[in-house]
């Protein structure tokens, strides 16, 4: 488990960790984890947000994507999130 005390801005917008290597480094040092572990956690958070948003759309009457398309979409989403968290 990664524990740290995020700034007010980081609590409001966790994407800041994905966008800033300095913030990830600070969190990694404070938590005793590697920067890669922090990046992975941020990527997982961003993936979960997308999935929850998609789920809410389905619950509100949206369409359910076919399973074959869903698997491709998840792989693409993961690649995008990971590439964005490394920048």
Buried (B, 14 or more C-beta within 10 A) or exposed (E): EBEBEBEEEBEEEBBBBBEBBEBBEBBBEEBEBEBEBBBBBBBEBBBEEBEEEBEEEEEEEEEEBEEEEEEEEBEEBBEBBBEBBEE
